[in-house]
Amino acid sequence: MTHRSRRWFGAVAAVLAAVVSVPVGAAPAKKATAKKTTTGAKVSAEKKQTSAKKTTTYSRKRVTSRRARLARARAARYARDMRDLQTPRFKLDAQGTLVPDIRAEAAVIYNPTTGEVLYQENADDTRAIASITKVMTAIVFLEDADDLSREVVVSRQDVRAARVTYIRSNERVRVGELLNLMLVASDNGAARTLARVSSHGPEGFVDAMNAKAAELGLEHTHYADPSGLYSTNVSSALDMARLISYAATDERIGAAMRRAEQTVTTSRRTITVRNTNKLVADPAVSVLGGKTGFIRSSGYCLATLLKMPQVDDTVAVVVLGAKSNAGRFMETRHLFNWITSRAAMLGGGQPPSLQPE
């Protein structure tokens, strides 16, 4: 090999050595950088996770604490409201007589024997009456119901969106049991079923309800459905006082209204329900009939027929548009206590008139 050839091979070998040596030497440096970057990202992720964990724990504690504060505030507010409701309020009327100052939107004390209004506040105002509607449903159904032991099948439409119902689609149940469920537990599905299986049918039943209201002289009363779920079921406190007085004389209605609880047997189950009218469990009050009602537009309502303790007579006390469930019962008690105390003070044989003595 000549000197020139040796020089050429030497140059080529040097170039190849340089080319080969670059990746061999560079690879460890790149790996180290990548490893360093990965470690840094991992540490950053761990820090973020720890920070998020602390934030979550802190937020959970805050939510729990806030809920506890709200619960305490609600309990305190309820206790204040109950203390306020337990104290009757009074005012002077136009004749200078001390009379109840109710917290509800409307109320009346009515003597069904004499037809006299003994106390009233907005008694003729037309208002939504909610489930007090079911009193008329019972009256109309029973006008031509010969056999309360007759079994009927509950339809899907009867219980759809009924809100409060204890019956189920395709169950068989006696119509007398449906009547009890409606009057004791304010069962909307039961009211719909009774209307559907009545001699009037579901469409004609509401017409029959309105015809009966007209027959009874209930001038401020109009019905749109048999359960009371519609806000277009309207009446006045005085109309409802007259209605509850009339309905309770039918023992099939009055007896159901007086029960604290009711056990009903269907083709599938046995159901026990409690009366929505809490006054039936009050030993200080003798309830002859009563019905509750509530939807948002009506407020809390109660129509009752009560026996006077000192005189041989009854009074209908109706409260419409109370602010709470407890409020309607408290207001009714206050009105009843007031009228009975006046009867005892005057010593008459009838509940007292509000005319000045």
C-alpha positions, 0 to 999 in steps of 0.5 A: 500500500502506497503512502497516499493510500495509507493516508486516505484510509486513515482519514476515512477511519477517523471520520467513521470513529467520529460519527460512531462516537457521537451517539455513543457518548450523547445517549447517556446525557439525553437519558439523564435529562429525560430521567431528571424531567420525569422525576420533576414532573412526578414531584410536581404531580404529587404536590398538586395531588397533596394540595387538592387533597387538602382543599377537598378535606377543607371543603368537606369540613366547610360543607359539614359545618355549614349544614350543621349551622343551617340545621341549628338555625332551622331548629331555632326558627321552628322553636320560635315559630312554635312558641309564637303559634302557641300564644293566641293573638287578639284585636278589637273589632269594629264594635270594640269586642276583643276577637282573635287575630289570626295568622292565617289568610281566612277563618270562620266559626260557624254555628250550623244549628242557627246558621250564625257566623260567630267569628270571621276573618275574610270568610267569604274570600274565594281561595284554593282549598286543596284536599278539603275538596275530598269532602265533596267527593265523598258526598257525591260518591255516596249519594248513589253507592249502594254496596261499599264492599264492591271490589274495583281495580285501580288503574294506572291513571288513578295513581299517576302523579298522585303525589300522596297515594297508598294504592297501586296500579292493578290492585283490587280494593273495596270502594269502602276502603278507598273512601276510608283512605281518602278521608283519613289519609287524604289519598289522591289515588283513592279519590280518582278511583272513586270518581272513575268507578262512580255512576257519573264516570270520571268526566261527569263526576266533577260536574256532579260535584259542582251541581251539589255545591250549587244545591247546598248554596255554596256560592264561592265554591267550584271544583275542577278535580275530585282530589284537590290537586288542582289550584282551581278547586276553590271555595271560601271559609264559610262555604267549607264550614257549611259543607263540613257541617253537612258532610259529618252528619252522614255517619259513613263520612263522619266515622271515617273522619274521626279515626286516628288511623285506618287499616286497609286490605287490598288484593296484595297488601295490608296498609295502615295509615294515620289521619292527617287531621291531628286534632282527632288525637287531641283528648281536649277536643271532640272532633265530629268531622274534619279534613285537611288540605295543602297545596302551594297555592292554598297554604295549610287548610283545615275544616272541622266540626267540633262539639262544644264542651259546655253547651249542647251544640257544635261549631264548625271552625275553618282555617284557610291559608295557614303558614305551616302544618302546625299553624292550622291546628294551633289556630283552630284550637285558639278559635275553639278555645275562644268561643268555648270560653265566651260560651262559659262566660255568658252561660247561654245554651247556644254558642255566643253571638258576636253582637255587643252585650 
